Amino acid sequence: QVQLVESGGGLVQAGDSRRLSCTASEIMLENYFVGWFRQPPGKEREFVGRILRVGIVTDSLKGRFTVSRDDAKNQVYLQMNNLQPEDTAIYSCAAGRRVRAGVHEYDYWGQGTQVTVSS
């Protein structure tokens, strides 16, 4: 059974850095694009970034967040720097292989990990 598991969440102070990991079982992430998403409390899920060979991050998070991968470890990472209270959210990773009409379709999702940033 394919599983994606996020780790690295927790309670941090404003200005801190944190790295989240997405670890896969039963699939090789090197064959997939992997996305990071977050859902702040009371809000809709939003796209954070994605990586196939090169990581991209949504414009509002550029300069603070980066996405990278280590295929040898079958992991994808989300490095978050200078965290702010508005970054508080459940962060999830997802993997997929198809792009249709410019939309990346994700087949597998993790359960998410909570990141809480205190001021």
Secondary structure, 3 states (H helix, E strand, C coil): CCEEEEECCEEEECCCCEEEEEEEECCCHHHCEEEEEEECCCCCCEEEEEECCCEEECHHHCCCEEEEEECCCCEEEEEECCCCHHHCEEEEEEEECEEECCEEECCEECCCEEEEEEC
